[in-house]
Structure formats: C-alpha cells, structure tokens
Amino acid sequence: MDKVEKDEEREHRITMEAIVDCYGPEERLSGWYCYLDDRLAFPFKARCTKEHLVSPLREGDEVEAIGMADIDDCGNRMFVVVEWMDRSMGVPLSQVA
C-alpha cells in the first residue's frame, strides 16, 4: 500500500467515526468498510493510478466504480466493484482515484 503523509485531523476522524468501538481486527475491518460505504458516492468515474498484482487494470485505465465489494471479499484491504471492458470486477480501492 502507498505511504500517505500523516494528517492528524484525518486520523482523529477515522478513530472517532470509523473504528471508535472496534476491539479487534475484524471489527476494525467492518467499521472501516461501513464508514467507506456510507461516504463514497457511487457510481463515480476513476482512473487506475497504480498497477496491482491482484488486478488486471493498468495505470491510466478508466473505470466506473459502482459500489463496495462484499465485505467477505475485502480481506486486509478495501475493494470496490468497477465496470471495465464490459465486465464487473473487484479491484483494490487504493488502485483507483
């Protein structure tokens, strides 16, 4: 995952809104998933910013994100469902912007 500069305001918001009552990794995953699902405005156009081994997208590919992938498919990172080349698939959220 890409390194992002630490932002104290963002860190506080994540702690207080996304994972405030979470005690273990599964609860943090669920809290973070719900936080993103509530706040991302689907559908939206996006562009692949980085190639990932688990995704066929190449840098610069344009997609339309249509929703969050099922939480059971997320594992240790968040996935969104995108439409690309006449099909729907899950890709890491960190791959598109």
N, CA, C and O of each residue as an XYZ file, in Angstrom:
388
protein
N       0.845     -1.173      0.000
C       0.000      0.000      0.000
C       0.892      1.237      0.000
O       1.956      1.241      0.619
N       0.461      2.277     -0.688
C       1.229      3.506     -0.770
C       1.287      4.193      0.584
O       0.336      4.144      1.363
N       2.426      4.840      0.853
C       2.574      5.623      2.078
C       1.891      6.973      1.881
O       2.078      7.635      0.860
N       1.106      7.365      2.861
C       0.392      8.636      2.822
C       0.873      9.464      3.995
O       1.023      8.959      5.107
N       1.116     10.748      3.738
C       1.562     11.635      4.805
C       0.528     11.660      5.926
O      -0.673     11.747      5.670
N       0.999     11.585      7.166
C       0.093     11.560      8.316
C      -0.622     12.905      8.452
O      -0.001     13.967      8.408
N      -1.924     12.831      8.616
C      -2.775     14.002      8.774
C      -3.539     13.808     10.079
O      -4.417     12.948     10.162
N      -3.215     14.594     11.088
C      -3.809     14.415     12.418
C      -5.333     14.541     12.395
O      -6.024     13.791     13.085
N      -5.859     15.473     11.617
C      -7.314     15.644     11.534
C      -7.972     14.396     10.944
O      -8.993     13.925     11.443
N      -7.371     13.870      9.875
C      -7.902     12.655      9.254
C      -7.811     11.473     10.222
O      -8.756     10.693     10.338
N      -6.685     11.340     10.912
C      -6.510     10.247     11.870
C      -7.560     10.319     12.982
O      -8.112      9.295     13.385
N      -7.832     11.521     13.471
C      -8.838     11.696     14.520
C     -10.227     11.318     13.996
O     -10.996     10.647     14.684
N     -10.539     11.756     12.776
C     -11.843     11.448     12.179
C     -12.006      9.935     12.005
O     -13.070      9.393     12.303
N     -10.981      9.262     11.534
C     -11.053      7.807     11.369
C     -11.267      7.140     12.716
O     -12.110      6.252     12.850
N     -10.506      7.565     13.708
C     -10.627      6.968     15.037
C     -12.012      7.187     15.618
O     -12.603      6.256     16.165
N     -12.537      8.388     15.510
C     -13.812      8.720     16.146
C     -15.033      8.246     15.351
O     -16.079      7.975     15.941
N     -14.919      8.142     14.036
C     -16.082      7.777     13.231
C     -16.048      6.347     12.709
O     -17.088      5.690     12.647
N     -14.888      5.863     12.337
C     -14.834      4.558     11.678
C     -14.540      3.412     12.632
O     -15.117      2.332     12.499
N     -13.654      3.632     13.587
C     -13.224      2.498     14.411
C     -13.329      2.758     15.908
O     -12.638      2.106     16.691
N     -14.176      3.693     16.322
C     -14.264      4.105     17.724
C     -14.590      2.955     18.670
O     -14.002      2.889     19.749
N     -15.481      2.066     18.325
C     -15.892      0.978     19.220
C     -15.340     -0.376     18.796
O     -15.883     -1.411     19.182
N     -14.281     -0.385     18.018
C     -13.745     -1.635     17.483
C     -12.621     -2.156     18.372
O     -11.725     -1.410     18.769
N     -12.687     -3.453     18.677
C     -11.716     -4.038     19.592
C     -10.742     -4.993     18.929
O      -9.667     -5.231     19.480
N     -11.061     -5.536     17.802
C     -10.166     -6.470     17.133
C     -10.085     -6.170     15.654
O     -10.781     -5.283     15.161
N      -9.237     -6.903     14.933
C      -9.060     -6.644     13.501
C     -10.341     -6.805     12.685
O     -10.577     -6.041     11.749
N     -11.172     -7.794     13.029
C     -12.411     -7.994     12.276
C     -13.368     -6.822     12.476
O     -14.020     -6.377     11.532
N     -13.447     -6.327     13.708
C     -14.322     -5.181     13.977
C     -13.795     -3.921     13.300
O     -14.582     -3.112     12.809
N     -12.467     -3.743     13.266
C     -11.894     -2.576     12.574
C     -12.181     -2.653     11.077
O     -12.514     -1.644     10.456
N     -12.054     -3.847     10.497
C     -12.363     -4.021      9.081
C     -13.817     -3.664      8.810
O     -14.119     -2.941      7.860
N     -14.712     -4.171      9.643
C     -16.136     -3.902      9.469
C     -16.447     -2.416      9.643
O     -17.226     -1.854      8.874
N     -15.848     -1.779     10.644
C     -16.065     -0.352     10.871
C     -15.578      0.496      9.713
O     -16.260      1.422      9.273
N     -14.388      0.169      9.223
C     -13.807      0.905      8.100
C     -14.651      0.689      6.848
O     -14.892      1.636      6.100
N     -15.101     -0.534      6.608
C     -15.941     -0.855      5.456
C     -17.233     -0.032      5.494
O     -17.606      0.591      4.500
N     -17.905     -0.033      6.633
C     -19.168      0.715      6.763
C     -18.944      2.213      6.589
O     -19.757      2.895      5.965
N     -17.849      2.724      7.138
C     -17.513      4.142      7.003
C     -17.383      4.508      5.520
O     -17.962      5.497      5.068
N     -16.625      3.711      4.768
C     -16.439      3.993      3.344
C     -17.739      3.826      2.561
O     -18.063      4.646      1.702
N     -18.476      2.766      2.860
C     -19.726      2.505      2.150
C     -20.730      3.640      2.355
O     -21.487      3.975      1.444
N     -20.733      4.223      3.541
C     -21.637      5.340      3.835
C     -21.210      6.640      3.160
O     -22.060      7.479      2.860
N     -19.920      6.824      2.914
C     -19.429      8.125      2.474
C     -19.019      8.229      1.009
O     -18.991      9.328      0.457
N     -18.704      7.115      0.377
C     -18.357      7.187     -1.042
C     -19.640      7.323     -1.860
O     -20.619      6.619     -1.612
N     -19.629      8.223     -2.827
C     -20.811      8.494     -3.656
C     -20.701      7.703     -4.961
O     -20.122      8.173     -5.940
N     -21.264      6.502     -4.953
C     -21.257      5.651     -6.144
C     -22.443      6.000     -7.025
O     -23.480      6.414     -6.505
N     -22.333      5.850     -8.329
C     -21.136      5.499     -9.082
C     -20.258      6.732     -9.293
O     -20.722      7.870     -9.218
N     -18.971      6.472     -9.561
C     -18.065      7.565     -9.909
C     -17.015      7.060    -10.887
O     -16.618      5.895    -10.863
N     -16.579      7.971    -11.746
C     -15.518      7.660    -12.705
C     -14.189      7.716    -11.969
O     -13.981      8.565    -11.102
N     -13.302      6.812    -12.321
C     -11.988      6.771    -11.687
C     -10.956      6.327    -12.719
O     -11.285      5.825    -13.794
N      -9.716      6.531    -12.354
C      -8.603      6.137    -13.209
C      -7.646      5.297    -12.371
O      -7.412      5.590    -11.198
N      -7.102      4.263    -12.974
C      -6.116      3.431    -12.292
C      -4.840      4.251    -12.102
O      -4.283      4.781    -13.063
N      -4.390      4.347    -10.860
C      -3.204      5.143    -10.554
C      -1.963      4.291    -10.341
O      -0.843      4.803    -10.323
N      -2.169      2.980    -10.179
C      -1.042      2.095     -9.898
C      -1.451      0.667    -10.228
O      -2.571      0.256     -9.924
N      -0.565     -0.084    -10.839
C      -0.861     -1.480    -11.141
C      -0.695     -2.333     -9.889
O       0.207     -2.108     -9.082
N      -1.587     -3.325     -9.739
C      -1.556     -4.261     -8.611
C      -1.547     -5.682     -9.163
O      -2.159     -5.955    -10.195
N      -0.867     -6.568     -8.489
C      -0.786     -7.961     -8.903
C      -2.158     -8.632     -8.956
O      -2.384     -9.513     -9.785
N      -3.074     -8.221     -8.079
C      -4.391     -8.867     -7.989
C      -5.420     -8.273     -8.946
O      -6.587     -8.659     -8.901
N      -5.018     -7.349     -9.806
C      -5.968     -6.656    -10.678
C      -5.429     -6.583    -12.105
O      -4.227     -6.409    -12.303
N      -6.310     -6.716    -13.104
C      -5.863     -6.605    -14.495
C      -5.695     -5.157    -14.972
O      -5.204     -4.930    -16.078
N      -6.092     -4.185    -14.160
C      -6.011     -2.788    -14.592
C      -4.564     -2.345    -14.755
O      -3.672     -2.764    -14.017
N      -4.368     -1.495    -15.735
C      -3.054     -0.885    -15.956
C      -3.154      0.602    -15.653
O      -4.226      1.198    -15.755
N      -2.046      1.181    -15.286
C      -2.029      2.605    -14.966
C      -2.634      3.400    -16.120
O      -2.251      3.231    -17.277
N      -3.590      4.272    -15.782
C      -4.256      5.105    -16.777
C      -5.595      4.567    -17.255
O      -6.376      5.315    -17.844
N      -5.886      3.278    -17.015
C      -7.187      2.732    -17.413
C      -8.307      3.479    -16.697
O      -8.206      3.782    -15.508
N      -9.379      3.773    -17.438
C     -10.539      4.440    -16.851
C     -11.615      3.412    -16.533
O     -11.889      2.512    -17.326
N     -12.219      3.562    -15.357
C     -13.257      2.640    -14.892
C     -14.389      3.451    -14.287
O     -14.263      4.653    -14.053
N     -15.502      2.765    -14.040
C     -16.578      3.366    -13.262
C     -16.765      2.504    -12.026
O     -17.105      1.325    -12.130
N     -16.543      3.087    -10.857
C     -16.756      2.382     -9.595
C     -18.247      2.408     -9.300
O     -18.864      3.473     -9.278
N     -18.830      1.219     -9.073
C     -20.282      1.141     -8.896
C     -20.699      0.734     -7.487
O     -21.889      0.744     -7.174
N     -19.754      0.379     -6.641
C     -20.103      0.022     -5.268
C     -18.948     -0.654     -4.559
O     -17.922     -0.967     -5.163
N     -19.133     -0.872     -3.273
C     -18.146     -1.606     -2.493
C     -18.286     -3.088     -2.824
O     -19.394     -3.579     -3.042
N     -17.160     -3.800     -2.859
C     -17.207     -5.257     -2.973
C     -17.765     -5.804     -1.665
O     -17.762     -5.108     -0.649
N     -18.237     -7.029     -1.683
C     -18.739     -7.655     -0.463
C     -17.641     -7.652      0.597
O     -16.476     -7.897      0.284
N     -18.000     -7.383      1.829
C     -17.014     -7.299      2.905
C     -16.211     -8.589      3.035
O     -15.040     -8.545      3.412
N     -16.813     -9.730      2.730
C     -16.098    -11.006      2.813
C     -15.008    -11.132      1.758
O     -14.118    -11.973      1.889
N     -15.063    -10.314      0.720
C     -14.048    -10.337     -0.330
C     -12.921     -9.339     -0.081
O     -11.954     -9.293     -0.841
N     -13.038     -8.549      0.968
C     -12.065     -7.482      1.191
C     -10.780     -7.949      1.873
O      -9.706     -7.460      1.521
N     -10.842     -8.857      2.816
C      -9.621     -9.287      3.496
C      -8.978     -8.137      4.239
O      -9.623     -7.487      5.061
N      -7.701     -7.877      3.955
C      -6.994     -6.819      4.680
C      -6.951     -5.492      3.934
O      -6.252     -4.572      4.358
N      -7.685     -5.377      2.831
C      -7.798     -4.089      2.137
C      -9.172     -3.968      1.508
O      -9.840     -4.966      1.236
N      -9.579     -2.744      1.284
C     -10.909     -2.474      0.745
C     -10.907     -2.630     -0.777
O      -9.981     -2.197     -1.463
N     -11.966     -3.259     -1.282
C     -12.154     -3.428     -2.714
C     -13.441     -2.734     -3.133
O     -14.420     -2.707     -2.387
N     -13.424     -2.173     -4.341
C     -14.632     -1.622     -4.943
C     -14.933     -2.420     -6.207
O     -14.034     -2.982     -6.832
N     -16.203     -2.459     -6.568
C     -16.606     -3.105     -7.814
C     -16.567     -2.041     -8.897
O     -17.135     -0.960     -8.746
N     -15.885     -2.364     -9.996
C     -15.789     -1.431    -11.114
C     -16.327     -2.092    -12.370
O     -16.329     -3.316    -12.499
N     -16.781     -1.258    -13.289
C     -17.132     -1.717    -14.628
C     -15.982     -1.331    -15.538
O     -15.556     -0.177    -15.579
N     -15.487     -2.327    -16.270
C     -14.321     -2.124    -17.129
C     -14.365     -3.150    -18.246
O     -14.508     -4.345    -17.986
N     -14.245     -2.707    -19.464
C     -14.229     -3.581    -20.634
C     -15.426     -4.538    -20.636
O     -15.266     -5.745    -20.820
N     -16.612     -3.992    -20.431
C     -17.875     -4.747    -20.481
C     -17.995     -5.837    -19.423
O     -18.693     -6.828    -19.636
N     -17.326     -5.668    -18.292
C     -17.493     -6.616    -17.195
C     -17.345     -5.903    -15.863
O     -16.807     -4.798    -15.789
N     -17.828     -6.548    -14.815
C     -17.711     -6.004    -13.461
C     -16.726     -6.852    -12.682
O     -16.714     -8.077    -12.811
N     -15.897     -6.203    -11.872
C     -14.908     -6.921    -11.069
C     -14.513     -6.085     -9.864
O     -14.702     -4.869     -9.854
N     -13.974     -6.729     -8.867
C     -13.471     -6.035     -7.697
C     -12.005     -5.693     -7.870
O     -11.211     -6.521     -8.316
N     -11.649     -4.463     -7.514
C     -10.247     -4.028     -7.526
C      -9.972     -3.291     -6.220
O     -10.897     -2.765     -5.600
N      -8.706     -3.247     -5.797
C      -8.393     -2.516     -4.569
C      -8.774     -1.038     -4.699
O      -8.470     -0.397     -5.706
N      -9.430     -0.513     -3.688
C      -9.786      0.907     -3.684
C      -8.538      1.767     -3.822
O      -8.582      2.832     -4.437
N      -7.425      1.313     -3.254
C      -6.176      2.079     -3.320
C      -5.619      2.163     -4.736
O      -4.688      2.929     -4.983
N      -6.168      1.395     -5.663
C      -5.678      1.387     -7.035
C      -6.323      2.460     -7.904
O      -5.790      2.790     -8.963
N      -7.448      3.005     -7.483
C      -8.176      3.954     -8.324
C      -8.351      5.292     -7.612
O      -8.438      5.364     -6.386
N      -8.397      6.338     -8.415
C      -8.630      7.685     -7.871
C      -9.495      8.464     -8.837
O      -9.816      9.624     -8.581
